[in-house]
C-alpha cells in the first residue's frame, strides 16, 4: 500500500482545469476517470484524502459532479515523487489532457 499526503499548490492552469471540469459529461473524460480510479484501487494508493468511499466505489458510482475531485487526485498522482507506477502516472496525465481538450 502506498500512502501519500501530497499537497498540490493550485496554479492558474490547475484552477482553470477545475473550473472547466465542473459538471462535465464527456464520455472520454468519464472513462479516463474510471480507469485511473480503478488503477489506484489496484495499487492500493492512498493520497491522504479522507473519503468514505474507496477508489473502486468511486469508479463504480462516478458522476459528472465527481470529475473535479478525480482531477485533484490526478494532479496529486502526476506530481507525486512517491508513486513509481508509470501506468498510473500515464493514466493521470491522460485524464488531465482529456479535460484540457474537452
N, CA, C and O atoms as CSV, one atom per row, in Angstrom:
chain,resi,resn,atom,element,x,y,z
A,1,UNK,N,N,0.843,-1.176,0.000
A,1,UNK,CA,C,0.000,0.000,0.000
A,1,UNK,C,C,0.884,1.234,0.000
A,1,UNK,O,O,1.843,1.315,0.767
A,2,UNK,N,N,0.572,2.174,-0.839
A,2,UNK,CA,C,1.290,3.437,-0.913
A,2,UNK,C,C,0.423,4.496,-0.264
A,2,UNK,O,O,-0.699,4.744,-0.704
A,3,UNK,N,N,0.946,5.127,0.794
A,3,UNK,CA,C,0.199,6.186,1.474
A,3,UNK,C,C,0.959,7.488,1.280
A,3,UNK,O,O,2.126,7.606,1.654
A,4,UNK,N,N,0.294,8.440,0.704
A,4,UNK,CA,C,0.907,9.732,0.437
A,4,UNK,C,C,0.034,10.842,0.979
A,4,UNK,O,O,-1.194,10.769,0.934
A,5,UNK,N,N,0.672,11.849,1.481
A,5,UNK,CA,C,-0.050,13.052,1.861
A,5,UNK,C,C,0.534,14.170,1.010
A,5,UNK,O,O,1.451,14.878,1.427
A,6,UNK,N,N,-0.009,14.312,-0.176
A,6,UNK,CA,C,0.514,15.246,-1.163
A,6,UNK,C,C,-0.345,16.497,-1.160
A,6,UNK,O,O,-1.573,16.425,-1.216
A,7,UNK,N,N,0.297,17.614,-1.095
A,7,UNK,CA,C,-0.400,18.892,-1.174
A,7,UNK,C,C,-0.057,19.503,-2.525
A,7,UNK,O,O,1.112,19.691,-2.862
A,8,UNK,N,N,-1.086,19.805,-3.282
A,8,UNK,CA,C,-0.887,20.423,-4.581
A,8,UNK,C,C,-1.183,21.913,-4.452
A,8,UNK,O,O,-2.274,22.312,-4.042
A,9,UNK,N,N,-0.210,22.713,-4.802
A,9,UNK,CA,C,-0.433,24.153,-4.835
A,9,UNK,C,C,-1.055,24.439,-6.188
A,9,UNK,O,O,-0.437,24.228,-7.231
A,10,UNK,N,N,-2.275,24.917,-6.155
A,10,UNK,CA,C,-3.030,25.129,-7.379
A,10,UNK,C,C,-2.489,26.350,-8.113
A,10,UNK,O,O,-2.585,27.479,-7.632
A,11,UNK,N,N,-1.921,26.098,-9.280
A,11,UNK,CA,C,-1.515,27.211,-10.119
A,11,UNK,C,C,-2.720,27.638,-10.953
A,11,UNK,O,O,-3.793,27.041,-10.871
A,12,UNK,N,N,-2.525,28.657,-11.736
A,12,UNK,CA,C,-3.634,29.203,-12.519
A,12,UNK,C,C,-4.204,28.152,-13.468
A,12,UNK,O,O,-5.421,28.066,-13.631
A,13,UNK,N,N,-3.335,27.348,-14.098
A,13,UNK,CA,C,-3.786,26.336,-15.042
A,13,UNK,C,C,-4.626,25.271,-14.343
A,13,UNK,O,O,-5.653,24.846,-14.873
A,14,UNK,N,N,-4.198,24.837,-13.156
A,14,UNK,CA,C,-4.951,23.825,-12.407
A,14,UNK,C,C,-6.320,24.364,-12.010
A,14,UNK,O,O,-7.319,23.649,-12.082
A,15,UNK,N,N,-6.364,25.622,-11.594
A,15,UNK,CA,C,-7.649,26.225,-11.227
A,15,UNK,C,C,-8.575,26.325,-12.437
A,15,UNK,O,O,-9.781,26.105,-12.323
A,16,UNK,N,N,-8.002,26.661,-13.604
A,16,UNK,CA,C,-8.808,26.729,-14.822
A,16,UNK,C,C,-9.359,25.348,-15.184
A,16,UNK,O,O,-10.511,25.227,-15.603
A,17,UNK,N,N,-8.539,24.310,-15.023
A,17,UNK,CA,C,-8.998,22.949,-15.302
A,17,UNK,C,C,-10.128,22.547,-14.363
A,17,UNK,O,O,-11.099,21.922,-14.788
A,18,UNK,N,N,-10.003,22.903,-13.090
A,18,UNK,CA,C,-11.060,22.573,-12.133
A,18,UNK,C,C,-12.365,23.259,-12.511
A,18,UNK,O,O,-13.431,22.649,-12.435
A,19,UNK,N,N,-12.290,24.515,-12.917
A,19,UNK,CA,C,-13.497,25.228,-13.328
A,19,UNK,C,C,-14.077,24.604,-14.593
A,19,UNK,O,O,-15.295,24.485,-14.732
A,20,UNK,N,N,-13.210,24.210,-15.505
A,20,UNK,CA,C,-13.652,23.651,-16.780
A,20,UNK,C,C,-14.364,22.308,-16.589
A,20,UNK,O,O,-15.289,21.985,-17.335
A,21,UNK,N,N,-13.944,21.538,-15.607
A,21,UNK,CA,C,-14.486,20.187,-15.478
A,21,UNK,C,C,-15.713,20.101,-14.581
A,21,UNK,O,O,-16.247,19.009,-14.386
A,22,UNK,N,N,-16.171,21.209,-14.037
A,22,UNK,CA,C,-17.380,21.165,-13.220
A,22,UNK,C,C,-18.559,20.730,-14.088
A,22,UNK,O,O,-18.854,21.335,-15.119
A,23,UNK,N,N,-19.219,19.674,-13.644
A,23,UNK,CA,C,-20.388,19.114,-14.331
A,23,UNK,C,C,-20.112,18.706,-15.781
A,23,UNK,O,O,-20.993,18.791,-16.636
A,24,UNK,N,N,-18.895,18.268,-16.045
A,24,UNK,CA,C,-18.541,17.806,-17.382
A,24,UNK,C,C,-19.192,16.446,-17.618
A,24,UNK,O,O,-19.277,15.629,-16.701
A,25,UNK,N,N,-19.642,16.207,-18.818
A,25,UNK,CA,C,-20.300,14.939,-19.124
A,25,UNK,C,C,-19.750,14.370,-20.431
A,25,UNK,O,O,-20.500,13.889,-21.281
A,26,UNK,N,N,-18.432,14.433,-20.572
A,26,UNK,CA,C,-17.744,13.922,-21.754
A,26,UNK,C,C,-17.377,12.466,-21.485
A,26,UNK,O,O,-16.751,12.163,-20.470
A,27,UNK,N,N,-17.757,11.573,-22.378
A,27,UNK,CA,C,-17.532,10.142,-22.144
A,27,UNK,C,C,-16.051,9.797,-22.059
A,27,UNK,O,O,-15.680,8.901,-21.300
A,28,UNK,N,N,-15.194,10.482,-22.815
A,28,UNK,CA,C,-13.763,10.172,-22.737
A,28,UNK,C,C,-13.185,10.599,-21.391
A,28,UNK,O,O,-12.321,9.916,-20.841
A,29,UNK,N,N,-13.656,11.722,-20.863
A,29,UNK,CA,C,-13.198,12.175,-19.552
A,29,UNK,C,C,-13.692,11.225,-18.472
A,29,UNK,O,O,-12.932,10.840,-17.583
A,30,UNK,N,N,-14.957,10.850,-18.545
A,30,UNK,CA,C,-15.512,9.931,-17.547
A,30,UNK,C,C,-14.779,8.586,-17.602
A,30,UNK,O,O,-14.494,7.996,-16.559
A,31,UNK,N,N,-14.477,8.106,-18.791
A,31,UNK,CA,C,-13.741,6.848,-18.944
A,31,UNK,C,C,-12.343,6.948,-18.365
A,31,UNK,O,O,-11.873,6.018,-17.710
A,32,UNK,N,N,-11.678,8.066,-18.599
A,32,UNK,CA,C,-10.336,8.273,-18.048
A,32,UNK,C,C,-10.369,8.333,-16.524
A,32,UNK,O,O,-9.470,7.818,-15.860
A,33,UNK,N,N,-11.398,8.955,-15.975
A,33,UNK,CA,C,-11.559,8.999,-14.511
A,33,UNK,C,C,-11.677,7.586,-13.954
A,33,UNK,O,O,-11.012,7.223,-12.984
A,34,UNK,N,N,-12.537,6.803,-14.590
A,34,UNK,CA,C,-12.792,5.450,-14.114
A,34,UNK,C,C,-11.528,4.591,-14.170
A,34,UNK,O,O,-11.231,3.860,-13.225
A,35,UNK,N,N,-10.791,4.676,-15.267
A,35,UNK,CA,C,-9.555,3.903,-15.415
A,35,UNK,C,C,-8.556,4.273,-14.324
A,35,UNK,O,O,-7.963,3.394,-13.698
A,36,UNK,N,N,-8.369,5.570,-14.096
A,36,UNK,CA,C,-7.401,5.989,-13.090
A,36,UNK,C,C,-7.813,5.539,-11.689
A,36,UNK,O,O,-6.975,5.066,-10.921
A,37,UNK,N,N,-9.095,5.681,-11.351
A,37,UNK,CA,C,-9.566,5.255,-10.029
A,37,UNK,C,C,-9.382,3.755,-9.834
A,37,UNK,O,O,-8.979,3.309,-8.760
A,38,UNK,N,N,-9.676,2.980,-10.870
A,38,UNK,CA,C,-9.502,1.533,-10.770
A,38,UNK,C,C,-8.029,1.168,-10.595
A,38,UNK,O,O,-7.710,0.246,-9.844
A,39,UNK,N,N,-7.135,1.872,-11.275
A,39,UNK,CA,C,-5.699,1.618,-11.120
A,39,UNK,C,C,-5.238,1.988,-9.714
A,39,UNK,O,O,-4.418,1.286,-9.123
A,40,UNK,N,N,-5.766,3.093,-9.176
A,40,UNK,CA,C,-5.398,3.496,-7.821
A,40,UNK,C,C,-5.856,2.452,-6.812
A,40,UNK,O,O,-5.149,2.161,-5.847
A,41,UNK,N,N,-7.041,1.890,-7.037
A,41,UNK,CA,C,-7.538,0.844,-6.144
A,41,UNK,C,C,-6.648,-0.391,-6.237
A,41,UNK,O,O,-6.304,-0.992,-5.220
A,42,UNK,N,N,-6.279,-0.764,-7.450
A,42,UNK,CA,C,-5.437,-1.943,-7.666
A,42,UNK,C,C,-4.071,-1.789,-7.003
A,42,UNK,O,O,-3.535,-2.747,-6.445
A,43,UNK,N,N,-3.511,-0.589,-7.065
A,43,UNK,CA,C,-2.189,-0.320,-6.498
A,43,UNK,C,C,-2.245,0.049,-5.010
A,43,UNK,O,O,-1.204,0.276,-4.393
A,44,UNK,N,N,-3.447,0.110,-4.431
A,44,UNK,CA,C,-3.623,0.480,-3.024
A,44,UNK,C,C,-3.001,1.832,-2.691
A,44,UNK,O,O,-2.336,1.984,-1.667
A,45,UNK,N,N,-3.219,2.794,-3.552
A,45,UNK,CA,C,-2.684,4.144,-3.348
A,45,UNK,C,C,-3.602,4.910,-2.412
A,45,UNK,O,O,-4.821,4.897,-2.583
A,46,UNK,N,N,-3.030,5.567,-1.437
A,46,UNK,CA,C,-3.762,6.457,-0.535
A,46,UNK,C,C,-3.113,7.822,-0.622
A,46,UNK,O,O,-1.907,7.949,-0.408
A,47,UNK,N,N,-3.882,8.828,-0.927
A,47,UNK,CA,C,-3.331,10.168,-1.073
A,47,UNK,C,C,-3.653,11.080,0.098
A,47,UNK,O,O,-3.568,12.302,-0.028
A,48,UNK,N,N,-4.017,10.512,1.223
A,48,UNK,CA,C,-4.289,11.322,2.397
A,48,UNK,C,C,-5.640,12.003,2.362
A,48,UNK,O,O,-5.950,12.818,3.231
A,49,UNK,N,N,-6.455,11.677,1.357
A,49,UNK,CA,C,-7.795,12.262,1.290
A,49,UNK,C,C,-8.733,11.410,2.124
A,49,UNK,O,O,-8.725,10.183,2.033
A,50,UNK,N,N,-9.511,12.050,2.906
A,50,UNK,CA,C,-10.414,11.340,3.818
A,50,UNK,C,C,-11.796,11.239,3.181
A,50,UNK,O,O,-12.613,12.151,3.311
A,51,UNK,N,N,-12.052,10.137,2.498
A,51,UNK,CA,C,-13.357,9.929,1.896
A,51,UNK,C,C,-13.957,8.658,2.464
A,51,UNK,O,O,-13.244,7.773,2.936
A,52,UNK,N,N,-15.261,8.582,2.413
A,52,UNK,CA,C,-15.936,7.386,2.909
A,52,UNK,C,C,-15.950,6.289,1.847
A,52,UNK,O,O,-16.228,5.130,2.153
A,53,UNK,N,N,-15.649,6.654,0.593
A,53,UNK,CA,C,-15.654,5.690,-0.490
A,53,UNK,C,C,-14.241,5.250,-0.837
A,53,UNK,O,O,-13.291,6.026,-0.727
A,54,UNK,N,N,-14.114,4.000,-1.256
A,54,UNK,CA,C,-12.841,3.546,-1.797
A,54,UNK,C,C,-12.744,4.038,-3.234
A,54,UNK,O,O,-13.733,4.496,-3.805
A,55,UNK,N,N,-11.573,3.944,-3.810
A,55,UNK,CA,C,-11.416,4.373,-5.200
A,55,UNK,C,C,-12.247,3.499,-6.131
A,55,UNK,O,O,-12.770,3.980,-7.136
A,56,UNK,N,N,-12.368,2.227,-5.803
A,56,UNK,CA,C,-13.178,1.333,-6.623
A,56,UNK,C,C,-14.650,1.724,-6.549
A,56,UNK,O,O,-15.344,1.725,-7.565
A,57,UNK,N,N,-15.126,2.054,-5.359
A,57,UNK,CA,C,-16.513,2.515,-5.212
A,57,UNK,C,C,-16.733,3.830,-5.958
A,57,UNK,O,O,-17.780,4.038,-6.572
A,58,UNK,N,N,-15.730,4.717,-5.899
A,58,UNK,CA,C,-15.845,5.972,-6.631
A,58,UNK,C,C,-15.958,5.703,-8.131
A,58,UNK,O,O,-16.748,6.347,-8.821
A,59,UNK,N,N,-15.165,4.746,-8.637
A,59,UNK,CA,C,-15.203,4.415,-10.065
A,59,UNK,C,C,-16.558,3.851,-10.459
A,59,UNK,O,O,-17.082,4.165,-11.529
A,60,UNK,N,N,-17.127,3.016,-9.592
A,60,UNK,CA,C,-18.415,2.400,-9.887
A,60,UNK,C,C,-19.564,3.408,-9.842
A,60,UNK,O,O,-20.535,3.274,-10.587
A,61,UNK,N,N,-19.459,4.404,-8.982
A,61,UNK,CA,C,-20.539,5.378,-8.789
A,61,UNK,C,C,-20.212,6.738,-9.393
A,61,UNK,O,O,-20.794,7.744,-8.989
A,62,UNK,N,N,-19.304,6.785,-10.339
A,62,UNK,CA,C,-18.816,8.032,-10.899
A,62,UNK,C,C,-19.927,8.837,-11.575
A,62,UNK,O,O,-20.719,8.308,-12.355
A,63,UNK,N,N,-19.960,10.115,-11.254
A,63,UNK,CA,C,-20.917,11.026,-11.895
A,63,UNK,C,C,-20.148,12.264,-12.352
A,63,UNK,O,O,-19.022,12.492,-11.909
A,64,UNK,N,N,-20.741,13.055,-13.227
A,64,UNK,CA,C,-20.047,14.265,-13.688
A,64,UNK,C,C,-19.632,15.209,-12.556
A,64,UNK,O,O,-18.642,15.929,-12.688
A,65,UNK,N,N,-20.364,15.213,-11.465
A,65,UNK,CA,C,-20.020,16.076,-10.332
A,65,UNK,C,C,-18.744,15.616,-9.612
A,65,UNK,O,O,-18.144,16.384,-8.861
A,66,UNK,N,N,-18.335,14.364,-9.841
A,66,UNK,CA,C,-17.135,13.826,-9.198
A,66,UNK,C,C,-15.852,14.165,-9.949
A,66,UNK,O,O,-14.759,13.993,-9.410
A,67,UNK,N,N,-15.970,14.640,-11.174
A,67,UNK,CA,C,-14.790,14.871,-12.010
A,67,UNK,C,C,-13.793,15.845,-11.377
A,67,UNK,O,O,-12.594,15.573,-11.441
A,68,UNK,N,N,-14.212,16.966,-10.768
A,68,UNK,CA,C,-13.219,17.845,-10.139
A,68,UNK,C,C,-12.412,17.141,-9.045
A,68,UNK,O,O,-11.209,17.367,-8.916
A,69,UNK,N,N,-13.069,16.297,-8.266
A,69,UNK,CA,C,-12.370,15.564,-7.208
A,69,UNK,C,C,-11.351,14.586,-7.813
A,69,UNK,O,O,-10.233,14.454,-7.313
A,70,UNK,N,N,-11.749,13.908,-8.885
A,70,UNK,CA,C,-10.845,12.961,-9.536
A,70,UNK,C,C,-9.695,13.717,-10.206
A,70,UNK,O,O,-8.566,13.227,-10.234
A,71,UNK,N,N,-9.974,14.898,-10.739
A,71,UNK,CA,C,-8.916,15.720,-11.318
A,71,UNK,C,C,-7.885,16.081,-10.253
A,71,UNK,O,O,-6.683,16.030,-10.514
A,72,UNK,N,N,-8.340,16.443,-9.067
A,72,UNK,CA,C,-7.405,16.748,-7.981
A,72,UNK,C,C,-6.541,15.535,-7.660
A,72,UNK,O,O,-5.342,15.677,-7.422
A,73,UNK,N,N,-7.137,14.342,-7.650
A,73,UNK,CA,C,-6.365,13.123,-7.422
A,73,UNK,C,C,-5.339,12.926,-8.531
A,73,UNK,O,O,-4.196,12.555,-8.264
A,74,UNK,N,N,-5.745,13.176,-9.779
A,74,UNK,CA,C,-4.834,13.014,-10.919
A,74,UNK,C,C,-3.649,13.975,-10.811
A,74,UNK,O,O,-2.512,13.599,-11.094
A,75,UNK,N,N,-3.918,15.203,-10.404
A,75,UNK,CA,C,-2.832,16.171,-10.233
A,75,UNK,C,C,-1.868,15.707,-9.145
A,75,UNK,O,O,-0.654,15.848,-9.290
A,76,UNK,N,N,-2.399,15.157,-8.062
A,76,UNK,CA,C,-1.548,14.649,-6.986
A,76,UNK,C,C,-0.710,13.471,-7.465
A,76,UNK,O,O,0.484,13.397,-7.174
A,77,UNK,N,N,-1.329,12.551,-8.196
A,77,UNK,CA,C,-0.616,11.379,-8.708
A,77,UNK,C,C,0.504,11.820,-9.639
A,77,UNK,O,O,1.635,11.345,-9.533
A,78,UNK,N,N,0.184,12.725,-10.547
A,78,UNK,CA,C,1.176,13.163,-11.532
A,78,UNK,C,C,2.365,13.851,-10.868
A,78,UNK,O,O,3.501,13.686,-11.313
A,79,UNK,N,N,2.116,14.625,-9.803
A,79,UNK,CA,C,3.178,15.391,-9.159
A,79,UNK,C,C,3.931,14.613,-8.082
A,79,UNK,O,O,5.003,15.033,-7.648
A,80,UNK,N,N,3.381,13.494,-7.656
A,80,UNK,CA,C,3.992,12.743,-6.560
A,80,UNK,C,C,5.280,12.053,-6.998
A,80,UNK,O,O,5.321,11.370,-8.022
A,81,UNK,N,N,6.308,12.241,-6.218
A,81,UNK,CA,C,7.560,11.527,-6.455
A,81,UNK,C,C,7.547,10.148,-5.835
A,81,UNK,O,O,8.422,9.331,-6.124
A,82,UNK,N,N,6.563,9.874,-4.982
A,82,UNK,CA,C,6.494,8.590,-4.298
A,82,UNK,C,C,5.772,7.522,-5.109
A,82,UNK,O,O,5.931,6.333,-4.832
A,83,UNK,N,N,4.994,7.912,-6.089
A,83,UNK,CA,C,4.303,6.942,-6.932
A,83,UNK,C,C,5.217,6.620,-8.097
A,83,UNK,O,O,5.560,7.489,-8.898
A,84,UNK,N,N,5.604,5.354,-8.177
A,84,UNK,CA,C,6.558,4.940,-9.201
A,84,UNK,C,C,5.901,4.186,-10.346
A,84,UNK,O,O,6.562,3.902,-11.345
A,85,UNK,N,N,4.622,3.853,-10.231
A,85,UNK,CA,C,3.939,3.093,-11.270
A,85,UNK,C,C,3.738,3.978,-12.495
A,85,UNK,O,O,2.937,4.912,-12.457
A,86,UNK,N,N,4.461,3.695,-13.587
A,86,UNK,CA,C,4.335,4.553,-14.769
A,86,UNK,C,C,2.946,4.497,-15.398
A,86,UNK,O,O,2.486,5.492,-15.958
A,87,UNK,N,N,2.272,3.349,-15.315
A,87,UNK,CA,C,0.930,3.243,-15.886
A,87,UNK,C,C,-0.059,4.148,-15.166
A,87,UNK,O,O,-0.927,4.753,-15.796
A,88,UNK,N,N,0.071,4.240,-13.853
A,88,UNK,CA,C,-0.808,5.120,-13.081
A,88,UNK,C,C,-0.521,6.582,-13.408
A,88,UNK,O,O,-1.448,7.378,-13.556
A,89,UNK,N,N,0.744,6.937,-13.519
A,89,UNK,CA,C,1.096,8.317,-13.880
A,89,UNK,C,C,0.595,8.652,-15.283
A,89,UNK,O,O,0.135,9.768,-15.527
A,90,UNK,N,N,0.681,7.696,-16.202
A,90,UNK,CA,C,0.183,7.910,-17.565
A,90,UNK,C,C,-1.332,8.089,-17.542
A,90,UNK,O,O,-1.864,8.952,-18.240
A,91,UNK,N,N,-2.033,7.276,-16.744
A,91,UNK,CA,C,-3.496,7.396,-16.642
A,91,UNK,C,C,-3.878,8.771,-16.099
A,91,UNK,O,O,-4.840,9.378,-16.570
A,92,UNK,N,N,-3.133,9.264,-15.113
A,92,UNK,CA,C,-3.406,10.596,-14.562
A,92,UNK,C,C,-3.174,11.674,-15.623
A,92,UNK,O,O,-3.968,12.606,-15.754
A,93,UNK,N,N,-2.097,11.543,-16.367
A,93,UNK,CA,C,-1.801,12.513,-17.420
A,93,UNK,C,C,-2.853,12.483,-18.527
A,93,UNK,O,O,-3.231,13.527,-19.057
A,94,UNK,N,N,-3.324,11.284,-18.874
A,94,UNK,CA,C,-4.365,11.166,-19.905
A,94,UNK,C,C,-5.655,11.847,-19.453
A,94,UNK,O,O,-6.317,12.517,-20.246
A,95,UNK,N,N,-6.006,11.679,-18.195
A,95,UNK,CA,C,-7.206,12.334,-17.668
A,95,UNK,C,C,-7.064,13.849,-17.747
A,95,UNK,O,O,-7.986,14.540,-18.180
A,96,UNK,N,N,-5.924,14.357,-17.334
A,96,UNK,CA,C,-5.691,15.798,-17.356
A,96,UNK,C,C,-5.780,16.319,-18.790
A,96,UNK,O,O,-6.393,17.357,-19.038
A,97,UNK,N,N,-5.171,15.602,-19.729
A,97,UNK,CA,C,-5.237,16.006,-21.143
A,97,UNK,C,C,-6.659,15.943,-21.683
A,97,UNK,O,O,-7.073,16.812,-22.451
A,98,UNK,N,N,-7.406,14.921,-21.286
A,98,UNK,CA,C,-8.798,14.797,-21.756
A,98,UNK,C,C,-9.623,15.987,-21.301
A,98,UNK,O,O,-10.464,16.485,-22.049
A,99,UNK,N,N,-9.388,16.445,-20.081
A,99,UNK,CA,C,-10.116,17.607,-19.568
A,99,UNK,C,C,-9.665,18.867,-20.304
A,99,UNK,O,O,-10.485,19.726,-20.627
A,100,UNK,N,N,-8.362,18.976,-20.569
A,100,UNK,CA,C,-7.865,20.134,-21.315
A,100,UNK,C,C,-8.499,20.216,-22.704
A,100,UNK,O,O,-8.799,21.306,-23.193
A,101,UNK,N,N,-8.701,19.056,-23.335
A,101,UNK,CA,C,-9.223,19.007,-24.707
A,101,UNK,C,C,-10.743,19.115,-24.788
A,101,UNK,O,O,-11.292,19.383,-25.857
A,102,UNK,N,N,-11.421,18.908,-23.663
A,102,UNK,CA,C,-12.897,18.907,-23.715
A,102,UNK,C,C,-13.456,20.312,-23.844
A,102,UNK,O,O,-14.673,20.489,-23.900
